[in-house]
Amino acid sequence: MAKNIQSLERAAAMLRLLAGGERRLGLSDIASSLDLAKGTAHGILRTLQAEGFVEQDPASGRYQLGAELLRLGNSYLDVHELRARALVWTDDLARSSGESVHLGVLHQQGVLIVHHVFRPDDSRQVLEVGAMQPLHSTALGKVLSAYDPVAHSEALEIDREAFTPRTVTALRAFEGELDLTRARGWAADVEETWEGVAAVAAPIHDRRRMPVGAIAITGAVERVCDDGKELRAELIAAVRDCARAVSRDLGAGRF
């Protein structure tokens, strides 16, 4: 029978310790609780911190679980399940809005499109499933950055490229966009990523109320916005209702 790897066992025990009890623990507390030498405990913590599994509070020096664990925790929700749960709702949303609908998830510092419903007309359209969209400028990306701590961290780390004159790139202004998104429950992209294109998106949550994706309506500015500026209120309401419906199907209950 193969032997267990002691360092991995200790790392797992450390994560379990940080997951229970007090929110933050000091090095001495962790070492004594696990019966480890301080040097050994510090080495493991430093490795876990480098991988994003543990974070250290700069003021107190205490340790807590890191945002990378959120990503791993959310991975139990298979993308195919998310897409399956959203199929009927996104089809209905495209039909009622008359515009394209996209379902996106966080992936490699961007938004991966995992489902795309065409605008219900006879125009020529390109399937965008598998395409990547930026976090900082798209409605989908801003929703994920506002609600998902991992997406938020990545949006702050990336080079926020100015795709159009309306793209928000400055850190303070971008954080303001995310605050506004959280306050109203939806995000907008009016010609911030593509000239002449606007979108509105809302978050999808699972049964733990954790963000697992976002849904967006996307279309030409003249159709999606009133006077080419403000998103149409009925489209905002429709995408939020759709996101809530998918969230309920995933066990999130009422929002």
C-alpha distance (Angstrom), angle and dihedral (degrees) to the residues before:
residue distance angle dihedral
M1 . . .
A2 3.81 . .
K3 3.79 116.9 .
N4 3.77 121.0 -118.8
I5 3.80 117.1 -111.3
Q6 3.79 105.8 -110.4
S7 3.81 96.8 -151.6
L8 3.81 91.0 54.4
E9 3.79 91.5 47.8
R10 3.80 89.9 52.1
A11 3.81 92.2 47.5
A12 3.81 90.5 50.4
A13 3.81 90.9 48.8
M14 3.80 89.6 49.9
L15 3.81 92.1 52.7
R16 3.81 91.1 48.8
L17 3.79 89.8 50.0
L18 3.81 92.0 51.6
A19 3.80 90.6 46.5
G20 3.79 92.5 59.6
G21 3.76 135.8 50.1
E22 3.78 117.6 3.5
R23 3.78 118.0 24.4
R24 3.83 93.6 -128.7
L25 3.79 129.9 28.8
G26 3.80 132.4 -169.6
L27 3.79 124.8 -127.9
S28 3.82 93.0 -104.8
D29 3.82 91.6 50.9
I30 3.80 92.1 50.4
A31 3.81 94.3 45.5
S32 3.80 94.8 48.4
S33 3.83 93.8 43.8
L34 3.80 91.2 54.0
D35 3.81 95.4 36.0
L36 3.79 92.3 -119.6
A37 3.77 132.8 141.1
K38 3.78 111.9 -104.5
G39 3.80 91.5 -118.2
T40 3.80 91.8 53.3
A41 3.80 92.8 46.9
H42 3.78 91.7 47.6
G43 3.79 92.0 51.2
I44 3.79 92.2 52.6
L45 3.81 92.2 45.4
R46 3.79 91.0 49.9
T47 3.82 90.7 53.0
L48 3.81 92.9 46.8
Q49 3.79 89.5 47.8
A50 3.81 91.9 51.9
E51 3.82 88.9 53.7
G52 3.81 92.9 48.5
F53 3.81 95.1 -113.4
V54 3.80 93.0 112.8
E55 3.82 131.1 34.0
Q56 3.80 128.2 -160.8
D57 3.78 120.7 -143.1
P58 3.82 105.2 -126.8
A59 3.80 93.2 -148.0
S60 3.81 101.4 48.4
G61 3.80 100.7 20.8
R62 3.81 89.3 -131.3
Y63 3.79 123.0 139.0
Q64 3.80 132.1 -125.1
L65 3.79 137.8 169.3
G66 3.81 114.5 -72.0
A67 3.79 132.8 -127.2
E68 3.82 93.2 -109.1
L69 3.80 88.4 73.7
L70 3.79 88.3 61.2
R71 3.78 89.2 58.5
L72 3.80 91.4 50.1
G73 3.80 91.8 44.9
N74 3.76 91.5 53.3
S75 3.80 92.3 49.0
Y76 3.81 90.2 79.3
L77 3.79 86.2 74.5
D78 3.77 101.4 80.2
V79 3.80 114.5 -138.4
H80 3.79 88.8 -130.9
E81 3.80 90.0 57.6
L82 3.80 90.8 50.2
R83 3.79 90.3 49.9
A84 3.81 91.9 46.6
R85 3.80 91.6 51.6
A86 3.79 91.0 49.4
L87 3.82 99.5 45.5
V88 3.79 100.0 92.5
W89 3.79 94.7 38.0
T90 3.81 94.9 49.3
D91 3.81 91.8 46.6
D92 3.80 89.4 53.2
L93 3.80 91.2 46.5
A94 3.81 92.7 53.1
R95 3.79 90.8 47.1
S96 3.81 94.9 48.6
S97 3.82 96.2 41.5
G98 3.78 97.2 39.5
E99 3.83 89.2 -136.6
S100 3.80 140.0 101.0
V101 3.80 118.0 -82.7
H102 3.80 125.3 -152.6
L103 3.80 130.9 -167.7
G104 3.81 113.5 -157.1
V105 3.80 139.2 -178.2
L106 3.80 133.7 -170.4
H107 3.80 113.0 -90.7
Q108 3.81 132.0 159.9
Q109 3.82 97.2 -21.0
G110 3.77 92.6 -46.6
V111 3.80 144.5 65.1
L112 3.80 117.2 -83.4
I113 3.81 113.6 -152.9
V114 3.81 106.0 -135.9
H115 3.81 98.4 170.2
H116 3.80 133.2 23.4
V117 3.80 126.6 -176.3
F118 3.79 113.7 -163.4
R119 3.77 122.7 -124.6
P120 3.83 103.8 -94.3
D121 3.80 99.0 -114.1
D122 3.79 136.8 85.9
S123 3.80 96.4 -94.9
R124 3.79 120.0 124.7
Q125 3.81 110.6 -100.3
V126 3.80 136.0 176.3
L127 3.80 121.4 -133.8
E128 3.80 108.0 -118.2
V129 3.82 100.5 -169.1
G130 3.80 106.9 134.8
A131 3.80 93.5 23.3
M132 3.80 120.5 128.1
Q133 3.81 124.3 -132.0
P134 3.82 127.2 -167.9
L135 3.80 120.6 -99.1
H136 3.78 99.1 -139.9
S137 3.79 103.8 49.2
T138 3.81 108.7 30.8
A139 3.79 124.8 80.9
L140 3.81 89.9 -124.7
G141 3.80 91.7 50.4
K142 3.77 94.6 47.7
V143 3.81 91.7 50.7
L144 3.80 91.5 51.0
S145 3.81 91.5 45.2
A146 3.80 90.9 50.5
Y147 3.80 97.0 50.1
D148 3.82 106.3 25.7
P149 3.84 115.2 67.8
V150 3.81 91.4 -154.7
A151 3.81 92.4 51.7
H152 3.79 89.3 46.1
S153 3.80 92.2 54.3
E154 3.78 92.1 47.2
A155 3.81 93.1 47.9
L156 3.80 88.8 55.3
E157 3.80 92.8 48.3
I158 3.81 99.7 48.0
D159 3.78 126.6 84.0
R160 3.82 101.2 -97.4
E161 3.79 97.7 -142.8
A162 3.81 120.4 -156.1
F163 3.81 103.7 -125.0
T164 3.81 93.0 173.3
P165 3.82 135.2 4.7
R166 3.83 87.6 -93.6
T167 3.82 97.4 56.0
V168 3.81 112.2 118.9
T169 3.79 108.5 -133.6
A170 3.83 107.1 152.1
L171 3.81 112.7 100.5
R172 3.80 97.6 -128.8
A173 3.80 93.0 46.2
F174 3.79 91.3 47.0
E175 3.81 92.4 50.3
G176 3.81 86.6 50.3
E177 3.81 89.0 55.2
L178 3.80 90.2 52.7
D179 3.82 92.2 47.9
L180 3.80 88.9 52.2
T181 3.81 90.8 48.0
R182 3.80 92.1 53.3
A183 3.81 91.9 45.4
R184 3.80 95.3 53.6
G185 3.81 100.5 27.5
W186 3.81 98.6 -122.6
A187 3.80 141.0 68.3
A188 3.78 132.8 -136.8
D189 3.79 135.1 -149.1
V190 3.79 112.3 -173.4
E191 3.80 106.8 175.0
E192 3.82 91.7 -37.9
T193 3.81 94.0 122.3
W194 3.81 105.3 19.5
E195 3.80 128.4 19.7
G196 3.80 111.5 -111.8
V197 3.83 94.2 13.7
A198 3.80 128.0 106.8
A199 3.81 132.7 -178.8
V200 3.79 141.6 -178.5
A201 3.82 123.1 -157.9
A202 3.80 139.6 -176.1
P203 3.83 131.9 -165.7
I204 3.81 128.9 -102.9
H205 3.82 118.1 -145.5
D206 3.79 131.7 -166.0
R207 3.81 129.5 -137.6
R208 3.81 90.4 -76.5
R209 3.81 89.4 54.4
M210 3.80 88.8 -112.3
P211 3.84 119.5 144.1
V212 3.80 111.0 -108.3
G213 3.79 102.7 163.9
A214 3.78 146.9 -30.3
I215 3.80 139.0 -117.0
A216 3.80 124.6 -142.7
I217 3.78 139.5 -173.6
T218 3.81 110.6 -145.1
G219 3.79 130.0 -172.8
A220 3.77 148.8 124.3
V221 3.80 114.3 -46.7
E222 3.80 92.7 -122.1
R223 3.81 90.6 58.5
V224 3.81 101.7 35.7
C225 3.81 97.7 41.6
D226 3.78 134.9 52.5
D227 3.81 110.6 -122.3
G228 3.79 88.5 -6.1
K229 3.83 91.8 -74.9
E230 3.80 118.3 69.0
L231 3.80 122.3 49.9
R232 3.78 113.1 -114.9
A233 3.81 110.9 -96.3
E234 3.81 93.5 -136.0
L235 3.81 91.5 56.3
I236 3.80 91.5 50.0
A237 3.80 90.0 51.3
A238 3.80 92.0 46.1
V239 3.82 96.2 51.8
R240 3.81 91.4 45.9
D241 3.81 91.2 50.5
C242 3.80 90.2 49.3
A243 3.82 92.7 50.1
R244 3.81 90.8 48.6
A245 3.81 90.8 50.1
V246 3.81 92.6 52.5
S247 3.81 90.0 45.2
R248 3.81 90.2 53.3
D249 3.80 89.8 50.7
L250 3.80 87.4 54.5
G251 3.78 90.4 53.1
A252 3.81 99.9 -100.8
G253 3.79 94.5 129.3
R254 3.79 121.5 -148.7
F255 3.81 122.2 -19.9
